[in-house]
Amino acid sequence: MDSLISLYAFFRYSQVFNFVGVMSPAFWFANGAIYDYVAQAPFTPGKIYLDNGMRENSARRMNTTLVEKGYRVDQNILYIVDEGGNTPSRPGQAGCRGR
């Protein structure tokens, strides 16, 4: 849930944060309340990196929300769908092939 709180902090504490990395976010938490929060929050100057794997799509919905809010692709938002995503990548995780 690091990405969820990071995106929240980007909008809530815009005087502190001007860049946020949102990777494989848990936007489903609290019934997706973050979508409404972001939609209603004022536009925050800064840059947003957003990604998810192929088997999840919550970041896609957030990307749409952010573009509608005024963020522009390759200017202040970068959204990546990792085709190899949703596979454990840290040593020790089930399914990890190591590094």
Phi, psi and omega per residue, in radians:
M1 nan 0.171 3.109
D2 -1.015 -0.717 -3.112
S3 -1.168 -0.639 3.130
L4 -1.081 -0.879 -3.129
I5 -1.205 -0.542 3.111
S6 -1.146 -0.759 3.118
L7 -1.161 -0.720 3.066
Y8 -0.998 -0.844 -3.115
A9 -1.112 -0.627 3.110
F10 -0.995 -0.741 3.142
F11 -1.474 -0.649 -3.088
R12 -1.301 -0.639 -3.080
Y13 -2.126 0.977 -3.060
S14 -1.100 -0.377 3.103
Q15 -1.281 -0.249 -3.129
V16 -1.809 -0.735 -3.026
F17 -1.921 2.306 3.059
N18 -2.204 0.177 3.060
F19 -2.632 2.456 3.095
V20 -2.447 2.378 3.035
G21 -1.860 2.069 -3.070
V22 -2.059 1.713 -3.029
M23 -1.991 2.171 3.140
S24 0.822 1.047 -2.990
P25 -1.261 2.697 3.094
A26 -1.737 1.010 -3.097
F27 -1.166 -0.255 3.101
W28 -1.199 -0.368 -3.089
F29 -1.020 2.491 3.135
A30 0.988 0.707 3.112
N31 0.995 0.560 3.071
G32 1.273 0.449 -3.111
A33 -0.993 -0.442 -3.107
I34 -1.093 -0.535 -3.136
Y35 -1.080 -0.840 3.123
D36 -1.162 -0.688 3.136
Y37 -1.028 -0.841 -3.121
V38 -1.167 -0.735 -3.128
A39 -1.062 -0.625 -3.091
Q40 -1.567 -0.288 -3.130
A41 -1.246 2.605 3.063
P42 -1.103 2.679 3.047
F43 -1.004 2.303 -3.129
T44 -1.978 2.064 3.079
P45 -1.072 2.431 3.141
G46 2.582 -3.029 -3.102
K47 -2.102 2.537 -3.112
I48 -2.215 2.222 2.979
Y49 -1.885 2.214 -3.060
L50 -2.322 2.270 3.072
D51 -2.540 2.844 3.018
N52 -2.743 2.915 3.078
G53 -1.509 3.104 -3.085
M54 -1.194 -0.439 -3.069
R55 -1.651 0.156 3.096
E56 -2.285 2.646 -3.106
N57 -2.370 0.154 -3.113
S58 -1.129 -0.538 3.112
A59 -1.238 -0.514 3.103
R60 -1.081 -0.796 3.110
R61 -1.087 -0.717 3.129
M62 -1.162 -0.675 3.089
N63 -1.013 -0.792 3.105
T64 -1.044 -0.776 3.114
T65 -1.048 -0.758 -3.105
L66 -1.214 -0.684 3.092
V67 -1.138 -0.725 3.082
E68 -1.101 -0.512 3.137
K69 -1.307 -0.324 3.110
G70 2.159 -0.063 3.087
Y71 -1.264 2.518 -3.052
R72 -2.060 2.308 -3.137
V73 -0.983 2.333 3.121
D74 1.143 0.149 3.001
Q75 -1.967 -0.969 3.130
N76 -2.372 0.127 3.001
I77 -2.488 2.408 3.061
L78 -2.268 2.076 3.139
Y79 -1.998 2.178 -3.095
I80 -2.129 2.330 2.954
V81 -1.852 1.974 -3.098
D82 -1.451 1.894 -3.102
E83 -1.087 -0.424 3.089
G84 -1.710 0.157 -3.055
G85 -1.244 3.044 -3.101
N86 1.187 0.372 3.066
T87 -2.022 2.270 3.137
P88 -0.919 2.377 -3.053
S89 -2.160 -0.124 -3.122
R90 -1.739 2.359 3.081
P91 -0.930 2.359 -3.127
G92 1.775 -0.358 3.093
Q93 -1.388 2.533 3.102
A94 -1.031 2.278 3.109
G95 1.591 -0.110 -3.134
C96 -1.289 2.365 3.122
R97 -1.683 0.140 3.132
G98 1.490 3.117 -3.117
R99 -2.178 nan nan
